[in-house]
Each structure stands twice: as structure tokens, then as C-alpha cells.
Amino acid sequence: MGITYDDVVSTNMIHDKRSSIFDVKAGIALDDHFVKLVSWNDNEWGYSNRLIDLVVYMNKVDSQ
């Protein structure tokens, strides 16, 4: 997970290892009780990195 305060577009997220990047500037309050949040991702790259994390974790658990 990540967060950005910058002005960004989808191409800024290409090859970002994080699964999701919360965009502070893109969210808006629709009323007093409802907020629209925006989060960016590079789903193929982020997913691939989570798979690597899983394999590393499985290896660690298996070696104990």
C-alpha cells in the first residue's frame, strides 16, 4: 500500500511495486457522510510482486 500527494495520472504508476496507491488529491467528499476515494495500481506488476512476497514467505515458513 502507498500514498501520494502529487498530481498523478495512470502512467505514473507503471511498474510500481505497491499493490495500491491512495491518491489524496483525487478523493472528494460527496456529502457529510460519504467520501469518494481514489486508489491507483499497476495490477500486473503489483500482483507479480505480491506473488514473489508469497513465495518468499512460504520458503521462510517451510524452512522453520
C-alpha positions in Angstrom: 0.0 0.0 0.0 1.1 3.5 -0.6 0.0 7.1 -0.7 0.7 10.1 -3.0 0.1 13.8 -2.5 1.3 14.5 -6.1 -0.7 15.3 -9.2 -0.6 11.9 -10.9 -2.1 10.0 -13.9 -2.2 6.3 -14.6 1.1 6.3 -16.4 2.8 7.4 -13.2 2.0 4.0 -11.7 3.6 1.8 -14.3 6.0 -0.7 -12.6 5.1 0.5 -9.1 5.7 -2.4 -6.7 2.9 -1.4 -4.3 -0.5 -3.1 -4.6 -2.4 0.1 -4.4 -1.5 3.8 -4.1 -4.1 6.1 -2.4 -4.4 9.5 -4.2 -5.0 12.1 -1.6 -5.8 14.9 -4.2 -8.3 12.8 -6.2 -10.7 12.0 -3.3 -13.8 14.1 -2.8 -16.4 14.5 -0.1 -19.8 14.0 -1.7 -21.7 15.0 1.5 -21.1 14.9 5.2 -21.2 11.1 5.4 -20.0 9.9 2.0 -16.5 10.2 0.6 -15.2 9.1 -2.8 -11.6 7.7 -2.5 -9.3 7.1 -5.5 -6.5 4.5 -5.5 -4.2 3.7 -8.4 -2.4 0.5 -9.2 -0.4 -1.4 -11.9 -2.3 -4.6 -11.4 0.1 -6.9 -13.3 3.2 -5.5 -11.7 1.8 -5.2 -8.2 0.3 -8.6 -8.3 3.5 -10.2 -9.5 5.3 -8.6 -6.6 2.8 -10.0 -4.2 3.3 -13.4 -5.6 7.1 -13.0 -5.0 6.3 -12.0 -1.4 4.2 -15.1 -1.0 6.9 -17.4 -2.3 9.5 -15.8 0.0 7.1 -16.2 2.9 6.3 -19.8 2.1 10.0 -20.6 1.8 10.6 -19.0 5.2 7.8 -21.0 6.9 8.9 -24.2 5.2 12.5 -23.8 6.4 11.5 -23.5 10.1 
